[in-house]
Amino acid sequence: MQEFQPGRTAVRRDVFRRKVWSAQASRVVEDTAEALVLGCRPGAELLAPTTWIEWLLTGDETARLRALPTLAAGDWQLGPWSWRDTALLQWVPPDTWFSVNAFFDATGDGKLTHWYVNFQHPMRRTSIGFDTFDLLLDLVVAPDLSRWDWKDEDEYAHGRRLGVVSEADHRAVEEARGEAVAMIERGAGPFAAERGLGTWRYESQWPDPQLPTGVMDLG
């Protein structure tokens, strides 16, 4: 698959059992052998499960709790949404069961607020970006790498019970946990100070990324 040029729109899709679960438009920051790096800011277009949108709009925890059973049953619905509140940089390496996301304050000084390791299927490049699948488990990391905390362990366990996270997925995630923590401890990869990702800013001349026509088509 041809490399994506900086500034181009690229779409991350989460795909479960040959059906799109979410789609997020971003701008390509760089595309190298190390990783595909994408950025977005408030206003970027998404398609998201309606249960997730309802939870964000109302704070109703029961809406969030319905998300996993509907995912497992394959009967979720998607609705339009736009990215809010933060600027986001995604570092997505090839053949790896996690990505590293950096969140920045989009309303104030633009500083890095935290890192976020997202465990997911290794990316599969497409003509419009890449496909993956979020495996529910996350690791939240302080901006200075001084501490980290596991997030959504209960949701991950529930996903395993429902068959959303397979045993093969679980074995890969267990290995990836150690890889991610070692990277944080060494200050390596995207966490390396000299890499400069912690001081990234969205290019002012780039318009908000929009989802392309045919985003739901898996080919």
GIGILIN-V168725 format. One record per residue. N is the residue number from 1. OMEGA is omega in whole degrees, 0 to 359 (* if undefined). D_FIRST is the distance of its C-alpha to the first C-alpha in Angstrom with 2 decimals. Layout:
n=N omega=OMEGA d_first=D_FIRST
n=N omega=OMEGA d_first=D_FIRST
This chain:
n=1 omega=182 d_first=0.00
n=2 omega=178 d_first=3.79
n=3 omega=177 d_first=6.49
n=4 omega=180 d_first=8.98
n=5 omega=177 d_first=12.36
n=6 omega=180 d_first=15.52
n=7 omega=179 d_first=17.48
n=8 omega=172 d_first=14.89
n=9 omega=174 d_first=15.48
n=10 omega=186 d_first=13.16
n=11 omega=169 d_first=14.52
n=12 omega=174 d_first=15.22
n=13 omega=169 d_first=16.51
n=14 omega=186 d_first=18.82
n=15 omega=179 d_first=18.95
n=16 omega=179 d_first=21.98
n=17 omega=175 d_first=22.84
n=18 omega=177 d_first=20.43
n=19 omega=182 d_first=21.84
n=20 omega=179 d_first=20.70
n=21 omega=176 d_first=23.03
n=22 omega=176 d_first=21.99
n=23 omega=183 d_first=19.63
n=24 omega=179 d_first=19.72
n=25 omega=178 d_first=18.62
n=26 omega=174 d_first=18.22
n=27 omega=177 d_first=17.50
n=28 omega=175 d_first=14.93
n=29 omega=174 d_first=17.24
n=30 omega=179 d_first=14.94
n=31 omega=183 d_first=11.56
n=32 omega=177 d_first=12.31
n=33 omega=180 d_first=12.27
n=34 omega=185 d_first=15.11
n=35 omega=165 d_first=13.84
n=36 omega=183 d_first=12.36
n=37 omega=184 d_first=15.68
n=38 omega=178 d_first=16.72
n=39 omega=173 d_first=20.22
n=40 omega=179 d_first=22.52
n=41 omega=177 d_first=26.25
n=42 omega=183 d_first=28.85
n=43 omega=178 d_first=28.10
n=44 omega=184 d_first=24.41
n=45 omega=175 d_first=23.99
n=46 omega=159 d_first=23.61
n=47 omega=185 d_first=24.35
n=48 omega=177 d_first=26.32
n=49 omega=183 d_first=28.68
n=50 omega=177 d_first=32.07
n=51 omega=179 d_first=33.87
n=52 omega=178 d_first=32.07
n=53 omega=178 d_first=32.87
n=54 omega=179 d_first=36.46
n=55 omega=181 d_first=36.81
n=56 omega=183 d_first=35.64
n=57 omega=187 d_first=37.96
n=58 omega=186 d_first=40.98
n=59 omega=181 d_first=40.74
n=60 omega=183 d_first=41.70
n=61 omega=180 d_first=40.68
n=62 omega=177 d_first=41.20
n=63 omega=178 d_first=38.24
n=64 omega=182 d_first=36.00
n=65 omega=178 d_first=37.57
n=66 omega=188 d_first=36.73
n=67 omega=183 d_first=32.99
n=68 omega=177 d_first=32.47
n=69 omega=179 d_first=34.72
n=70 omega=176 d_first=33.06
n=71 omega=181 d_first=29.62
n=72 omega=181 d_first=31.01
n=73 omega=180 d_first=32.63
n=74 omega=184 d_first=29.54
n=75 omega=179 d_first=31.63
n=76 omega=176 d_first=30.32
n=77 omega=178 d_first=30.06
n=78 omega=176 d_first=27.87
n=79 omega=179 d_first=29.32
n=80 omega=179 d_first=28.35
n=81 omega=173 d_first=28.64
n=82 omega=180 d_first=27.96
n=83 omega=185 d_first=27.37
n=84 omega=164 d_first=30.78
n=85 omega=186 d_first=32.79
n=86 omega=164 d_first=30.27
n=87 omega=187 d_first=27.38
n=88 omega=173 d_first=24.49
n=89 omega=179 d_first=21.97
n=90 omega=176 d_first=19.36
n=91 omega=188 d_first=18.04
n=92 omega=180 d_first=15.39
n=93 omega=178 d_first=14.71
n=94 omega=171 d_first=12.43
n=95 omega=183 d_first=14.50
n=96 omega=185 d_first=17.43
n=97 omega=172 d_first=19.80
n=98 omega=169 d_first=20.57
n=99 omega=177 d_first=19.58
n=100 omega=180 d_first=22.09
n=101 omega=176 d_first=23.26
n=102 omega=181 d_first=25.77
n=103 omega=183 d_first=28.20
n=104 omega=177 d_first=30.24
n=105 omega=183 d_first=33.43
n=106 omega=183 d_first=32.61
n=107 omega=183 d_first=36.28
n=108 omega=187 d_first=37.97
n=109 omega=177 d_first=37.16
n=110 omega=183 d_first=33.42
n=111 omega=175 d_first=33.84
n=112 omega=178 d_first=31.77
n=113 omega=176 d_first=33.48
n=114 omega=170 d_first=31.68
n=115 omega=183 d_first=28.60
n=116 omega=177 d_first=27.26
n=117 omega=184 d_first=25.40
n=118 omega=180 d_first=23.77
n=119 omega=190 d_first=23.36
n=120 omega=175 d_first=20.56
n=121 omega=173 d_first=18.20
n=122 omega=185 d_first=15.25
n=123 omega=172 d_first=12.35
n=124 omega=184 d_first=9.86
n=125 omega=176 d_first=6.86
n=126 omega=179 d_first=7.43
n=127 omega=182 d_first=7.54
n=128 omega=181 d_first=10.46
n=129 omega=177 d_first=9.94
n=130 omega=176 d_first=10.40
n=131 omega=178 d_first=13.08
n=132 omega=172 d_first=15.77
n=133 omega=181 d_first=19.53
n=134 omega=183 d_first=22.29
n=135 omega=165 d_first=24.78
n=136 omega=183 d_first=27.69
n=137 omega=182 d_first=28.70
n=138 omega=177 d_first=28.55
n=139 omega=181 d_first=30.01
n=140 omega=189 d_first=31.57
n=141 omega=179 d_first=32.09
n=142 omega=181 d_first=34.59
n=143 omega=181 d_first=33.41
n=144 omega=178 d_first=35.20
n=145 omega=184 d_first=33.97
n=146 omega=178 d_first=37.63
n=147 omega=176 d_first=37.21
n=148 omega=184 d_first=34.86
n=149 omega=177 d_first=35.60
n=150 omega=183 d_first=34.01
n=151 omega=174 d_first=33.53
n=152 omega=176 d_first=33.61
n=153 omega=180 d_first=34.77
n=154 omega=179 d_first=36.90
n=155 omega=178 d_first=34.11
n=156 omega=179 d_first=31.94
n=157 omega=179 d_first=34.93
n=158 omega=176 d_first=35.48
n=159 omega=176 d_first=31.88
n=160 omega=180 d_first=32.45
n=161 omega=182 d_first=35.68
n=162 omega=181 d_first=34.09
n=163 omega=176 d_first=31.29
n=164 omega=175 d_first=28.55
n=165 omega=183 d_first=27.84
n=166 omega=177 d_first=28.00
n=167 omega=177 d_first=29.70
n=168 omega=175 d_first=26.46
n=169 omega=183 d_first=25.07
n=170 omega=179 d_first=28.34
n=171 omega=179 d_first=28.29
n=172 omega=179 d_first=24.84
n=173 omega=179 d_first=26.09
n=174 omega=178 d_first=29.27
n=175 omega=182 d_first=27.48
n=176 omega=177 d_first=25.17
n=177 omega=181 d_first=28.35
n=178 omega=179 d_first=29.65
n=179 omega=181 d_first=26.48
n=180 omega=180 d_first=26.46
n=181 omega=179 d_first=30.20
n=182 omega=179 d_first=30.08
n=183 omega=178 d_first=27.51
n=184 omega=182 d_first=29.89
n=185 omega=180 d_first=32.91
n=186 omega=188 d_first=31.50
n=187 omega=187 d_first=30.20
n=188 omega=177 d_first=26.90
n=189 omega=182 d_first=23.26
n=190 omega=181 d_first=23.15
n=191 omega=182 d_first=26.91
n=192 omega=182 d_first=27.82
n=193 omega=182 d_first=30.12
n=194 omega=177 d_first=28.89
n=195 omega=173 d_first=25.30
n=196 omega=182 d_first=26.78
n=197 omega=180 d_first=24.88
n=198 omega=178 d_first=28.29
n=199 omega=182 d_first=29.38
n=200 omega=172 d_first=26.36
n=201 omega=177 d_first=27.25
n=202 omega=181 d_first=25.36
n=203 omega=187 d_first=25.24
n=204 omega=182 d_first=28.23
n=205 omega=179 d_first=26.87
n=206 omega=174 d_first=23.88
n=207 omega=178 d_first=24.95
n=208 omega=182 d_first=24.56
n=209 omega=180 d_first=21.15
n=210 omega=176 d_first=21.51
n=211 omega=181 d_first=19.82
n=212 omega=172 d_first=18.29
n=213 omega=179 d_first=19.87
n=214 omega=183 d_first=18.70
n=215 omega=181 d_first=17.68
n=216 omega=183 d_first=19.49
n=217 omega=179 d_first=17.71
n=218 omega=177 d_first=15.80
n=219 omega=* d_first=15.21
